[in-house]
Amino acid sequence: MIRCPWRCGIAPRRAAGHNPAPMKLARAFAVFAGLILGTSSLAQEAWISRASRLEEQGRFQEAAAVLEEALAQDHLAAAARRQLTFERERLDRIRQDFSYTRDTLFAALQQAVKDLTAAEFAQWLAEGRFDYRDFDGERRYMDSSVSNLFFRHPELNPRRQPPRDTTQHDRAVYTVCMTIRAAARAARKPYVLPKRFHMTMTVTAKADAAPAGETVRAWLPLPRRYPFQTDFKLLKTSSPVVHLAPETSRIRSVLLEQPARAGQPTVFQIEYEYTAWGVSFDLHPEAVTPCDPHDPALQPWLREAPHVVFTPALRALARQLVGDETNPYRQAKAFYDWIAENIKYSYAIEYSTIRNISDYCRARGYGDCGQEALLFIALCRVQGIPARWQSAWNTFPSSQSIHDWCEIYLAPYGWMPVDPYQGIWAMQYAFTLTPAQRREIRDFYFGGLDPYRMAANADHNQELTPPKQSPRSDPVDFQRGELEAGGRNLYFDKYTYRMVVKELP
């Protein structure tokens, strides 16, 4: 940075014959420009704040009008226009997550819950069992309301139609965890039992999602390098590679492009292989010491970040859970165990529509895997324990899906995996296992990880390379791919994604 001497109280030296008038004019212009930019920023914040209040009150049309008025202003800075455009689009994204009316929700529940009566449904509504939003006087319920009813009220599972038998899956997870733990102890190292995977990901923009001839750009996730994830090889792409992010990228992607054709879908496909290792750290709490908060390698993972905010409520919860405990291992385990037993799993609304995900999960007492991971990360960081995000795909044979988890740093062991969702699943949903087996699975995922993972991300809220010109469909996570055309985002309703996983010998 070049110091401005007059800002430090030191008069600049004038060159011989120098005319000070242009300098004075330049200074005056700089001050004026600063005032304009500052005013523009304040106005932008005021517009967004006003629109947010209207949105929270269910007055979506008025909120949209406020943002349209803001976008119509002349001389908006590019960053301001980008933010306001996202806020306007966010209103439409919220609507897409809440499609059920009261009547259509009741009809769906009658198909899923045996002997459900209108009176029982009315009671559930009065109890607030379903997430809803009011849109200009009309109440709508979240798309995942039926599934979330069983997650939040597992006592209803005997009435589920059709019934679900999870015996085989529960037993398979338990066997994998115990096998990895035994192998790691026998080998006296945390990374064991590697598996080789062949992955085929297909992302398809729907017909006419972009005008014919316009270039559609697609960023697809790829495995990054980790101690537990090695030997990546890109085998095939449906179109030439425009950009391949380095294997150490915090958000690893491959960028492909191709033109849209009238009336036809635009298909992007990649094939690759990689090796994933089972992980199990042999942890001894008495050996763990506090980290050095001044270590520059750890500082990014100790501070606040988007969705990791040290609110008074978060600080109070952390103090309540750790009490007088000073050992970082036991503090982090207290957070993990509390989440495993007190936070219910639920399918989530889109992350881009939530202002503070960790607090959203804490306040409601439920969340999906990423929300649970961010709550755990926030609790650890507020207590001085380095914590960071990991995510992309769960490739377990009977439950392949997008998935999020995290890592924490414990000296002298270093970075180790923690999967809060697996703790919740073990303690609250693995009904066919014994209580002892469920606790074993819970404890395994605090410092352990199965090899059925593909990790593309090492942090949340990261920027793609090259960055999109338009707002991300999911600015927090990167699992399903990101698409745009003509500088406009193609949201999730404009494309589909599919991952085919094959375990190799």
C-alpha positions in Angstrom: 0.0 0.0 0.0 1.3 3.5 -0.9 0.9 5.9 2.0 -0.8 9.3 1.3 1.5 11.7 3.2 -1.2 14.3 3.7 -3.3 11.7 5.5 -0.5 11.3 8.0 -0.1 15.0 8.7 3.0 15.4 6.5 2.8 18.0 3.7 3.9 16.5 0.4 6.9 18.1 -1.3 6.1 20.0 -4.4 8.2 19.7 -7.6 9.6 22.9 -9.0 7.1 24.7 -11.2 4.3 22.3 -10.2 0.8 23.7 -10.4 -1.2 22.7 -7.3 -4.6 23.4 -8.9 -5.0 19.9 -10.6 -4.0 18.2 -7.4 -6.6 20.2 -5.4 -9.2 19.3 -8.1 -8.2 15.6 -7.9 -8.5 15.7 -4.1 -11.9 17.3 -4.3 -13.1 14.8 -6.8 -11.9 11.9 -4.7 -13.7 13.3 -1.6 -16.8 13.8 -3.7 -16.6 10.3 -5.2 -16.1 8.8 -1.7 -19.2 10.6 -0.5 -21.2 9.4 -3.5 -20.1 5.8 -2.9 -20.7 6.0 0.8 -24.2 7.4 0.1 -24.9 4.7 -2.5 -23.8 2.0 0.0 -26.0 3.4 2.7 -28.9 3.6 0.3 -28.4 0.0 -0.8 -28.4 -1.2 2.8 -31.6 0.8 3.4 -33.3 -0.7 0.4 -32.3 -4.3 1.4 -33.2 -3.7 5.0 -36.7 -2.4 4.0 -37.3 -5.2 1.6 -36.2 -7.8 4.2 -38.7 -6.4 6.8 -41.5 -6.6 4.2 -40.4 -10.2 3.3 -40.4 -11.3 6.9 -43.9 -9.8 7.2 -45.1 -11.9 4.2 -45.5 -8.8 2.0 -43.5 -10.2 -0.9 -45.0 -8.0 -3.7 -44.1 -4.9 -1.7 -40.6 -6.2 -1.0 -40.1 -6.9 -4.8 -41.3 -3.4 -5.6 -38.7 -1.9 -3.2 -35.9 -3.8 -4.9 -37.1 -3.0 -8.4 -37.1 0.6 -7.4 -33.6 0.3 -6.1 -32.4 -1.4 -9.3 -33.9 1.3 -11.4 -31.6 3.9 -9.9 -28.9 5.4 -12.1 -25.2 5.1 -11.4 -25.5 1.9 -9.2 -22.1 0.4 -8.6 -21.6 -3.0 -10.1 -21.3 -4.7 -6.7 -24.5 -2.9 -5.5 -26.4 -4.0 -8.5 -25.2 -7.5 -8.1 -26.4 -7.6 -4.5 -29.7 -6.0 -5.2 -30.3 -8.4 -8.1 -29.6 -11.4 -5.8 -32.0 -10.0 -3.2 -34.8 -9.7 -5.8 -34.1 -13.2 -7.0 -34.0 -14.5 -3.4 -37.7 -13.7 -3.1 -38.5 -16.0 -6.0 -36.2 -18.7 -4.5 -38.1 -18.6 -1.2 -41.4 -19.1 -3.1 -40.1 -22.2 -4.8 -39.4 -24.0 -1.5 -43.0 -23.5 -0.3 -45.5 -25.0 -2.8 -48.0 -26.8 -0.6 -51.3 -25.2 0.3 -53.1 -26.5 3.4 -55.3 -28.8 1.3 -52.5 -30.2 -0.9 -50.4 -30.8 2.2 -53.3 -32.7 3.9 -53.8 -34.8 0.8 -50.0 -35.7 0.7 -50.0 -36.6 4.4 -53.1 -38.8 4.0 -51.0 -40.9 1.5 -48.0 -41.0 3.9 -49.6 -41.4 7.4 -51.9 -44.2 8.1 -55.3 -43.3 9.5 -54.7 -39.6 9.5 -57.8 -37.6 10.4 -58.6 -33.9 9.6 -58.7 -33.2 13.4 -55.3 -34.7 13.9 -53.9 -32.7 11.0 -55.5 -29.5 12.4 -53.8 -30.2 15.7 -50.4 -30.7 14.0 -50.9 -27.3 12.3 -51.7 -25.7 15.6 -48.5 -27.2 17.1 -46.4 -25.7 14.3 -45.1 -29.1 13.0 -44.7 -27.8 9.4 -42.5 -25.0 8.1 -44.5 -22.3 6.3 -44.3 -18.9 4.8 -47.0 -16.3 4.2 -47.0 -14.8 0.7 -49.2 -11.7 0.4 -52.0 -13.2 2.5 -51.6 -16.8 1.3 -50.0 -19.4 3.6 -47.8 -22.0 1.9 -46.0 -25.0 3.4 -42.5 -26.3 2.7 -42.1 -28.9 -0.1 -40.4 -31.4 2.3 -43.1 -31.2 5.0 -44.1 -34.9 4.7 -40.5 -36.2 5.1 -39.7 -33.7 7.8 -42.7 -34.8 9.9 -41.2 -38.2 10.3 -37.7 -36.8 11.0 -39.0 -34.5 13.7 -41.5 -36.9 15.1 -40.0 -40.4 14.7 -42.7 -41.8 16.9 -44.9 -41.7 13.8 -42.7 -44.1 11.9 -45.0 -47.1 12.7 -47.8 -45.3 10.8 -45.6 -44.5 7.8 -46.9 -45.6 4.4 -45.2 -47.5 2.8 -43.2 -48.7 5.8 -39.4 -48.5 5.6 -37.0 -51.2 6.7 -33.6 -49.8 7.5 -32.1 -52.9 9.0 -29.6 -53.6 6.2 -28.4 -50.1 5.9 -28.0 -49.7 9.7 -26.0 -52.9 9.9 -23.8 -51.9 6.9 -22.9 -48.6 8.4 -22.1 -50.1 11.8 -19.9 -52.8 10.1 -18.0 -50.2 8.0 -17.3 -48.1 11.1 -16.1 -50.9 13.3 -13.9 -52.4 10.5 -12.2 -49.0 9.9 -11.6 -48.5 13.6 -10.1 -51.9 14.1 -7.9 -51.6 11.0 -6.6 -48.2 12.1 -5.7 -49.4 15.6 -4.0 -52.5 14.2 -2.0 -50.3 11.7 -1.4 -47.5 14.2 -2.3 -44.9 11.7 -5.5 -43.0 10.9 -5.8 -43.6 7.1 -6.7 -47.2 6.2 -8.6 -49.5 3.8 -8.7 -47.4 0.6 -11.4 -47.8 -2.0 -11.3 -46.8 -5.7 -14.3 -45.1 -7.2 -15.5 -44.3 -10.7 -17.9 -41.4 -10.9 -20.1 -40.1 -13.7 -21.8 -36.8 -13.1 -24.4 -35.5 -15.5 -25.9 -32.0 -15.2 -28.7 -31.3 -17.7 -30.0 -27.8 -18.4 -33.7 -28.1 -19.4 -34.8 -27.4 -23.0 -34.9 -23.6 -23.6 -33.4 -22.8 -20.2 -31.2 -20.5 -22.4 -31.9 -19.0 -25.8 -30.7 -21.0 -28.8 -27.1 -20.2 -29.6 -26.3 -18.7 -26.2 -23.3 -20.3 -24.4 -24.2 -22.3 -21.3 -21.4 -22.5 -18.8 -21.3 -25.3 -16.2 -19.1 -25.6 -13.1 -19.1 -29.3 -11.9 -17.5 -30.4 -8.6 -14.3 -32.5 -8.5 -12.4 -34.3 -5.7 -9.8 -32.1 -4.1 -6.6 -33.4 -2.5 -6.8 -34.5 1.1 -4.9 -37.1 3.2 -8.0 -39.3 2.9 -8.6 -38.6 -0.8 -5.9 -39.2 -3.4 -5.0 -40.3 -7.0 -7.7 -38.3 -8.9 -7.9 -38.8 -12.6 -10.2 -37.0 -15.0 -11.2 -39.5 -17.7 -13.8 -37.9 -19.9 -15.8 -34.7 -20.4 -18.7 -34.0 -22.7 -17.0 -30.8 -24.0 -13.5 -29.4 -23.9 -12.3 -28.2 -20.4 -12.3 -24.4 -20.2 -10.8 -24.4 -16.7 -9.7 -27.0 -14.2 -9.2 -25.8 -10.6 -6.1 -27.0 -8.8 -6.3 -30.0 -6.6 -5.7 -27.8 -3.5 -8.6 -25.4 -4.3 -11.0 -24.8 -1.5 -13.8 -25.3 -3.9 -12.6 -27.6 -6.7 -14.5 -27.5 -10.1 -14.1 -28.1 -13.8 -15.7 -25.5 -16.1 -17.3 -26.7 -19.3 -19.2 -24.7 -22.0 -21.5 -25.5 -24.9 -24.2 -23.7 -26.9 -27.9 -24.1 -26.2 -30.0 -25.6 -29.0 -33.7 -24.7 -29.5 -36.0 -27.2 -27.9 -33.2 -29.5 -26.7 -31.6 -30.0 -23.3 -28.0 -29.0 -22.8 -26.1 -31.9 -21.3 -22.8 -31.7 -19.4 -21.1 -34.9 -18.3 -17.8 -35.8 -16.6 -16.2 -39.1 -15.7 -13.3 -39.4 -13.2 -11.7 -41.8 -10.7 -10.2 -41.3 -7.3 -9.2 -43.2 -4.1 -10.9 -42.6 -0.8 -9.5 -43.9 2.6 -11.3 -44.8 5.8 -10.3 -42.6 8.7 -10.1 -43.3 12.4 -8.0 -41.2 14.8 -7.0 -42.9 18.1 -7.7 -39.9 20.3 -6.6 -39.6 23.9 -8.3 -36.5 25.6 -5.5 -36.1 28.2 -3.0 -35.6 25.4 -4.9 -32.7 23.7 -3.7 -29.2 24.4 -5.2 -25.8 23.4 -4.1 -24.5 19.9 -2.0 -21.4 19.4 -4.6 -18.7 18.5 -1.8 -16.7 16.9 -0.8 -19.4 14.4 -1.5 -17.9 11.0 -2.4 -21.3 9.6 -5.2 -21.7 12.2 -6.5 -18.1 12.4 -8.9 -18.3 9.5 -10.7 -21.2 11.2 -11.1 -19.4 14.5 -12.9 -16.3 13.5 -16.4 -15.4 12.4 -17.5 -15.9 8.8 -20.7 -15.9 6.8 -23.2 -18.2 8.7 -20.6 -18.6 11.5 -21.6 -15.6 13.7 -20.8 -15.4 17.4 -24.2 -14.2 18.5 -25.1 -13.8 22.2 -27.3 -16.9 22.0 -24.5 -19.0 20.5 -22.0 -17.8 23.2 -24.5 -18.7 25.9 -25.1 -22.2 24.5 -21.4 -22.8 24.2 -20.9 -21.7 27.9 -23.8 -23.9 29.0 -22.4 -27.0 27.2 -18.7 -26.7 28.3 -19.3 -25.5 31.8 -15.9 -25.6 33.6 -14.3 -27.9 31.1 -11.0 -26.6 29.6 -9.9 -29.5 27.5 -10.5 -28.7 23.8 -11.3 -32.4 23.0 -13.9 -32.7 25.7 -15.4 -29.3 24.8 -15.8 -30.2 21.1 -17.1 -33.6 22.1 -19.7 -32.0 24.3 -20.9 -29.9 21.4 -21.0 -32.9 19.1 -22.9 -35.1 21.6 -25.4 -32.4 22.4 -26.1 -31.9 18.7 -26.4 -35.7 18.2 -29.1 -35.9 20.9 -30.9 -32.6 20.6 -31.0 -31.4 16.9 -33.4 -33.2 14.7 -32.6 -33.9 11.1 -34.7 -32.1 8.5 -34.5 -31.4 4.8 -33.6 -27.7 4.3 -34.8 -24.8 2.4 -32.2 -23.4 0.0 -29.2 -22.1 1.8 -29.1 -18.9 -0.3 -32.4 -17.9 1.3 -31.1 -18.1 4.9 -29.3 -15.1 6.5 -27.4 -17.1 9.3 -27.5 -20.8 8.9 -25.9 -21.8 12.2 -28.3 -19.7 14.2 -31.2 -20.9 12.0 -30.4 -24.5 13.1 -29.8 -23.6 16.7 -33.0 -21.6 17.1 -35.3 -24.1 15.5 -33.7 -27.3 16.9 -33.5 -29.0 13.5 -31.5 -28.8 10.2 -29.9 -30.8 7.5 -26.3 -32.1 7.4 -24.8 -28.7 6.4 -26.8 -26.7 8.9 -25.8 -29.1 11.6 -22.1 -28.9 10.5 -22.2 -25.1 10.6 -23.7 -25.0 14.1 -20.9 -27.3 15.3 -18.3 -25.2 13.5 -19.7 -22.0 15.1 -19.7 -23.6 18.6 -16.1 -24.8 18.2 -14.8 -21.5 16.9 -16.5 -19.4 19.6 -14.7 -21.6 22.1 -11.3 -21.2 20.4 -11.3 -24.6 18.6 -10.3 -24.4 14.9 -13.1 -25.8 12.7 -13.8 -25.8 9.0 -16.2 -27.2 6.4 -16.0 -30.2 4.1 -18.6 -31.3 1.6 -19.8 -32.7 -1.7 -21.1 -36.3 -1.9 -21.9 -39.3 0.2 -21.3 -42.4 -1.9 -22.5 -45.1 0.6 -24.2 -47.8 -1.6 -27.6 -47.5 0.0 -27.8 -43.8 0.6 -25.9 -41.8 -2.1 -26.6 -38.1 -1.9 -25.1 -34.7 -1.5 -23.6 -34.3 1.9 -21.7 -31.9 4.3 -19.5 -32.5 7.3 -16.5 -30.8 8.8 -13.0 -31.0 10.4 -11.6 -29.7 13.7 -8.0 -29.1 14.7 -6.8 -30.8 18.0 -3.2 -30.5 19.0 -1.1 -32.7 18.7 -3.3 -34.7 16.3 -3.9 -32.1 13.7 -7.0 -31.9 11.5 -9.5 -34.7 12.0 -13.0 -35.3 10.6 -16.3 -34.8 12.4 -19.7 -35.6 10.9 -22.4 -34.2 13.1 -25.2 -35.6 10.9 -23.9 -39.2 11.4 -24.0 -38.6 15.2 -27.6 -37.5 14.9 -28.5 -40.4 12.7 -26.9 -42.9 15.0 -28.6 -41.6 18.2 -32.0 -40.7 16.8 -32.8 -42.7 13.7 -30.7 -46.0 13.6 -33.6 -47.8 15.3 -32.6 -51.4 14.4 -29.3 -51.2 16.3 -28.7 -51.6 20.0 -28.1 -48.5 22.2 -24.4 -49.5 22.5 -24.0 -49.9 18.8 -25.5 -46.5 18.2 -23.1 -44.9 20.6 -20.2 -46.6 18.9 -21.2 -45.2 15.6 -21.7 -41.7 17.1 -18.2 -41.9 18.7 -16.6 -43.2 15.5 -17.7 -40.1 13.5 -15.9 -37.8 16.0 -12.5 -38.3 14.6 -13.4 -40.9 12.0 -14.9 -41.0 8.5 -16.0 -43.8 6.2 -14.4 -43.9 2.7 -17.8 -43.4 0.9 -17.2 -39.7 0.4 -16.2 -37.4 -2.4 -15.0 -34.1 -1.0 -14.8 -31.1 -3.3 -14.9 -28.3 -0.7 -12.6 -27.3 2.1 -14.5 -24.2 3.2 -18.0 -22.7 2.7 -19.0 -19.5 0.9 -16.1 -19.8 -1.5 -15.8 -18.3 -5.0 -15.6 -20.5 -8.1 -12.7 -20.0 -10.5 -13.3 -18.4 -12.7 -16.2 -16.7 -10.8 -19.7 -16.6 -12.1 -21.0 -13.4 -13.5 -24.3 -14.0 -11.9 -25.4 -14.9 -8.3 -24.7 -18.5 -7.4 -27.7 -20.9 -7.0 -26.0 -22.0 -3.8 -23.4 -19.5 -2.6 -22.7 -21.5 0.6 -22.1 -25.0 -0.8 -21.0 -26.6 -4.1 -22.3 -30.1 -4.8 -24.9 -30.0 -7.6 -23.0 -27.9 -10.0 -23.6 -24.2 -11.0 -24.9 -23.0 -14.4 -25.3 -19.7 -16.1 -25.9 -18.4 -19.6 -25.6 -14.9 -21.0 -24.4 -13.6 -17.6 -27.6 -14.9 -16.0 -27.8 -17.6 -13.4 -29.7 -20.8 -14.2 -31.3 -21.7 -10.9 -32.0 -25.2 -9.7 -35.4 -25.3 -11.3 -33.7 -24.9 -14.7 -31.5 -28.1 -14.5 -31.2 -31.6 -13.1 -28.1 -33.4 -11.7 -27.2 -37.0 -11.3 -24.2 -38.9 -9.9 -23.5 -42.5 -10.8 -21.0 -44.2 -8.4 -19.2 -47.4 -9.2 -16.8 -48.9 -6.7 -13.8 -50.5 -8.5 -11.9 -53.6 -7.4 
